[in-house]
Amino acid sequence: MSHDRQSRIALVTGGSRGIGRSIVESLARRGVHVIFTYHTRREDADAVVATATSSGVQVAALPLDTGKVGAFDEFVEGVRTALAQMRSERFDYLVNNAGNNHRNMPLESVTEEEMDSIYNVHFKGVLFLTQKLLPLIHDGGRIVNVSTTRTRLSSRGGAAYASMKGAVDVLSRHMATELGPRRITVNVVAPGAVATDFSGGIVRDNPEVNKMVATHTALGRVAGPDDIGPAIASLLADDNGWINGQRIEVNGGVMM
């Protein structure tokens, strides 16, 4: 990237809690200005803004349902406004992190509505939001799409969710090829199980699940959000500009 190093700006979807919050705060500590999205919890978003701005950077929170492609044009205008307030017309880093997964979904009981919801947020939304934002991303920028270890490891109830994340893994490689002429790298970070409120907080709040994951992890414990956010922030750094089209698991060595 040839423009001023001090002016780096990231856009992170789903940045108000969990892994997304850790990504935002990690980037802020690295001196990166951040625009992030939240779905419904404005108070959570405000808390992230307060924490991140304490690092001396500018931070903006914008509401967005990443499953509703029809809202993207209006969102992009909001991004343009936020960028203008940061005295820029473009940003450098896009992290497609927003997700939804309310429960394990066995094949015999997953509904069409649930499948459509996962598809809209985890795949369709990622593709079209990236498409809409491409004119605002600097040449030489970075895109990270967040996936899951479950695309490699099969488990009961994971077919619908993991399949859409698998589609993101494939999409990311093709994006890396298509955006190569603009020197924009595209990589996937695939976390293992993380103790957050995702999927009803099952990994965080269910002792049996927590123990099971820890037992199958080389480092002997379940991850927290701050095991993932800094890893994604570091992948966006200039030092990693030659990493492209890769799927990187950040999971403490789970079921290797």
Number of C-alpha atoms within 10 A of each C-alpha: 14 7 9 7 11 9 16 21 27 28 25 25 29 29 30 28 20 19 27 29 27 25 31 33 28 22 27 25 19 16 20 26 28 31 24 28 25 25 16 12 11 15 11 14 23 15 13 24 25 12 16 26 18 14 17 14 19 19 25 21 24 18 17 20 21 29 24 15 19 11 13 20 13 11 21 15 11 15 23 18 14 20 20 12 12 20 10 15 16 21 27 22 25 25 29 25 22 25 23 18 17 15 16 18 18 14 12 7 9 15 13 9 9 17 14 14 18 24 21 22 22 30 23 21 22 26 18 18 22 19 10 14 19 16 12 17 22 21 20 19 22 26 25 25 23 27 27 24 22 19 20 12 13 11 12 9 16 18 18 20 26 22 17 20 24 19 16 24 24 13 18 26 18 14 19 21 15 14 16 16 10 13 19 24 28 28 25 26 24 23 23 22 26 24 19 18 14 19 13 14 14 20 22 19 13 12 11 11 15 19 15 13 21 18 15 16 20 14 13 14 18 24 24 16 19 17 17 24 21 20 15 27 23 15 18 25 13 13 9 12 16 9 13 21 21 16 22 17 19 19 23 20 13 22 13 8
